[in-house]
Amino acid sequence: MKSLKQVQDENDIMDVFTVEEFLGLLSDGDVSPYDYDSYGYYHDGENLTEEPVVLIESYIREAAKKYPYIVWRFLN
């Protein structure tokens, strides 16, 4: 499995977070379900997937069982 740093180095356009870091952003309001301009996908530790991130904490926690990282694009 690639480290967070390796995944970040591969994704220079988008930000990369661990799932726990991303959940912190969601709970702090830095990422909002009402922000329709930003989007992201799960990363399985080797490759970026086509699985979109749904901004519901329970969905993200369930996906964390398979995906260690979230690749997110802030557009605003």
N, C-alpha and C positions, 0 to 999 in steps of 0.2 A: 504494500500500500504506500502511496506517495504521501509525503509529509504536507502539512498545510503550506509551508513555504514553497515547495515544488509546485503545488497546484496554483498558488498565487502567481508564481513566475510564468506559468503557462497561460494565465488569463489576465492579460494586461489591460483589457477593456472593462472587465467586470471585477467586482470585489469578491473575495472568497472568505468565508467564515466557517468555523465549526458550527454544528447545529446548536450547541449551547450558547455560543456567542450570538448567533442570529436570534435565538429566543430572547436573549437579553435586549437586543435592539427592538424586538417586537414589544416586549413588556414595557420598555422605556418610551415607546412611541416614536422611535427613530425610523421604524418601518411601520407603515400603517396599511390595513386592509383597504382603506379608502384612497390610497395613492395608486391610481390606475396607470401611471406612467412608468413605474418601476416594475421589474420582474426578475425572476430567477429560476434556476434549475438545480437539481440535486447532482452531486458529484459522488461517484461510488468509490473513490479512493484511487482509481486508475483513469477513469474517463468521465467526461461531462455527459450526463444523461439527457434525455428529452423529457424527463419527468418534471413538470412545472411545480413550483412551490406554491401551495395554497396557504394563504396567511391565516391559518387557524391553528392555534397551538397544539391541539390534540392531533391534527393531521401531521404536523411537523414532527412531533414526538414519535408517532407511529413510523414515519418515513426514516427517522433516525436509526431504526433497527437495521436498515439496509444501507443508509447513506451517511457518511461521516461529515460531509461538507455541503455547503450551499454556496452557489455562485450567483451573485446578485448584481443587477444593473440599476443604479440610481439614475433616473433621467431628469429629475427636477432640481 
